[in-house]
Structures are given as C-alpha cells and as structure tokens.
C-alpha cells in the first residue's frame, strides 16, 4: 500500500512540474505557441522593470497583439498560466485575467474561462467548453467538448454536457480503466 501512495505522490509532483518542451516552437508559424511566447516574454520584461523592462514589454505587446489577431484569441497579458500549456488550436480561446491555469494543461479551440476559475495541473479542456462560474477544476480532470461547467470538478473526473456532469470511466468508449 505504501508503494502505491509513493507512486501516486510522485505522479502528482510530476504533473505539477511544468514541461516547458510543450511550449517550444517547432516552426515559426505556430500561432498557439507564438501567442504563449509573447505573453511569457511580456511577463518577464514587466518583472524585470526599469527602462529596459519597459522597452522590452512594449515590444512584447506588439508581438502579442499580432499573434492575438492571427489566433483570434483573447488571453490577457497578465493571466496566470502554468508552464507546459498547450493551445493546439487557439482560435477563439478567451481567458479572463483573473483566471488561473495550472501546469501541463491542454486547451482546445473556442474555450472560455471566466474570472475566478482555477484550473488544476494536467487538465484537458475540450473544444467549445465554457467554464462560466468561478469554480475549481481538479488536477488531471477532463472537460468534454462543448461542456458548460458551473460547478467544481473533482481531480481526475471527466465531465460532459450542458450543464456539465461527471461520467464514469466505464461509460467512455474504449475505456481501459
């Protein structure tokens, strides 16, 4: 039993550590990664401060505006985004400045996160999902496509539907658990 607890604890630590390789550019035309890169650069320059920080942040804002238009996304420059975030198809993604996203998450197109949302580590959010109340999404949770989340989601749960409700893993097609 102790082996299982140690393995579980190690897995939780691993998911909380950002996998920065997920955000690395693979080619120049990669709007999702370029948008994240511009946000991260802006935040770095702002923390640095001073005249150089001011100039660097202004350049980062220009890059951010370009990639925001290209990707048709509205992710505020001051968002709290954990490392290793994947925006595979960033079209129409809206993240409020007061929302928090954990490490190693996946957010697909047309996702909306409102103020006060706290997304845990390793969460997958499907296309078109809307999280429209200040809720907490637990680590490794999965939000189905077009789900409308209005209540907290426990860690490891899968929620689908309007309003979103948890489903058992045995209900999933091809589930192996």
C-alpha positions in Angstrom: 0.0 0.0 0.0 2.9 2.4 0.8 4.3 1.7 -2.7 1.0 2.9 -4.3 1.0 6.0 -2.1 4.6 6.9 -3.0 3.9 6.3 -6.7 0.7 8.4 -6.5 2.6 11.2 -4.7 5.4 11.1 -7.4 2.9 11.3 -10.2 1.3 14.3 -8.6 4.6 16.1 -8.3 5.4 15.3 -11.9 2.2 16.7 -13.2 2.8 19.9 -11.2 6.2 20.5 -12.7 5.9 22.3 -16.0 7.1 20.5 -19.1 8.4 23.5 -20.9 9.2 21.5 -24.1 5.4 21.5 -24.8 5.7 25.3 -25.4 8.8 25.3 -27.6 8.4 26.4 -31.2 8.6 23.6 -33.7 8.3 26.0 -36.7 7.8 29.8 -37.0 4.1 29.6 -38.0 2.7 28.2 -34.8 0.1 30.7 -33.5 -0.6 29.0 -30.2 3.0 28.7 -29.1 3.9 32.2 -30.5 1.0 33.7 -28.5 2.2 32.0 -25.3 5.7 33.0 -26.0 4.7 36.7 -26.4 2.7 36.5 -23.1 5.6 34.9 -21.3 8.1 37.5 -22.7 5.8 40.4 -21.6 5.5 39.0 -18.1 9.3 38.5 -17.9 10.0 42.1 -19.0 7.5 43.5 -16.6 9.1 41.7 -13.7 12.5 43.0 -14.7 11.3 46.6 -14.5 13.3 49.7 -15.3 13.8 51.3 -18.6 14.9 48.1 -20.3 11.9 46.3 -18.9 9.6 49.0 -20.2 11.0 48.8 -23.7 11.0 45.0 -23.7 7.4 44.9 -22.6 6.4 47.3 -25.3 8.0 45.1 -28.0 6.3 42.0 -26.4 2.9 43.8 -26.5 3.4 44.3 -30.3 4.1 40.6 -30.8 1.2 39.7 -28.5 -1.2 41.8 -30.5 -0.1 40.3 -33.8 -0.5 36.7 -32.6 -3.8 37.5 -30.8 -5.2 38.7 -34.1 -3.8 35.8 -36.0 -5.2 33.3 -33.5 -8.4 35.2 -32.8 -7.8 34.7 -29.1 -8.3 36.9 -26.0 -5.8 35.8 -23.4 -4.9 38.7 -21.2 -1.2 39.5 -20.8 -1.4 39.3 -17.0 -3.0 35.8 -16.9 -1.6 33.3 -14.5 -0.7 30.5 -16.9 1.2 27.4 -15.7 4.1 26.1 -17.7 3.7 23.5 -20.4 0.3 24.9 -21.6 -0.8 23.6 -25.0 -3.0 25.7 -27.2 -3.2 23.3 -30.1 -5.9 25.3 -32.0 -6.0 28.7 -30.2 -8.9 30.1 -32.3 -11.4 31.8 -30.1 -9.9 31.0 -26.8 -10.9 33.5 -24.1 -9.2 33.5 -20.7 -10.1 36.2 -18.2 -7.2 38.0 -16.5 -8.4 36.7 -13.1 -8.5 33.0 -14.2 -5.6 30.7 -13.3 -4.4 27.7 -15.4 -2.2 25.1 -13.9 0.9 23.4 -15.4 0.8 21.0 -18.4 -2.8 21.7 -19.4 -4.4 21.4 -22.9 -6.9 23.9 -24.0 -8.6 23.5 -27.4 -10.4 26.0 -29.6 -13.4 28.1 -28.6 -12.8 27.6 -24.8 -14.0 30.3 -22.4 -12.7 30.7 -18.8 -14.3 33.5 -16.7 -13.0 35.4 -13.7 -12.2 33.3 -10.6 -11.7 30.0 -12.4 -8.9 27.9 -11.1 -7.8 25.1 -13.4 -5.5 22.4 -11.8 -2.5 20.7 -13.3 -2.7 18.3 -16.3 -6.3 19.3 -17.1 -7.6 18.7 -20.7 -10.4 21.1 -21.8 -12.2 20.1 -25.0 -13.2 22.3 -27.9 -16.0 24.7 -27.2 -16.1 24.1 -23.4 -17.3 27.0 -21.3 -16.4 27.4 -17.7 -18.8 30.2 -16.8 -18.7 30.5 -13.0 -15.8 30.9 -10.6 -15.1 27.2 -10.0 -12.1 24.9 -9.3 -11.1 22.2 -11.7 -9.1 19.5 -10.0 -5.8 18.1 -11.3 -6.0 15.7 -14.3 -9.7 16.4 -14.9 -11.1 16.3 -18.4 -13.7 18.7 -19.6 -15.6 17.3 -22.7 -16.2 19.2 -25.9 -19.0 21.9 -25.6 -19.5 21.2 -21.9 -20.8 24.1 -19.8 -19.1 23.9 -16.3 -21.0 25.6 -13.5 -19.8 23.5 -10.5 -16.4 22.4 -9.1 -14.9 19.4 -10.8 -13.0 16.9 -8.6 -9.5 15.7 -9.5 -9.4 13.0 -12.2 -13.0 13.4 -13.1 -14.4 13.6 -16.6 -17.4 15.9 -17.1 -19.6 16.4 -20.2 -22.9 18.0 -21.2 -24.9 21.1 -20.6 -24.7 21.6 -17.6 -21.6 19.5 -17.2 -21.9 16.4 -15.1 -19.4 13.7 -14.2 -19.4 10.4 -16.1 -17.9 7.2 -15.0 -14.8 6.0 -16.9 -16.7 2.8 -17.8 -19.1 4.9 -19.9 -16.3 6.1 -22.1 -15.8 4.4 -25.5 -12.7 2.3 -25.4 -12.1 3.0 -21.7 -9.3 0.9 -20.3 -9.7 1.6 -16.6 
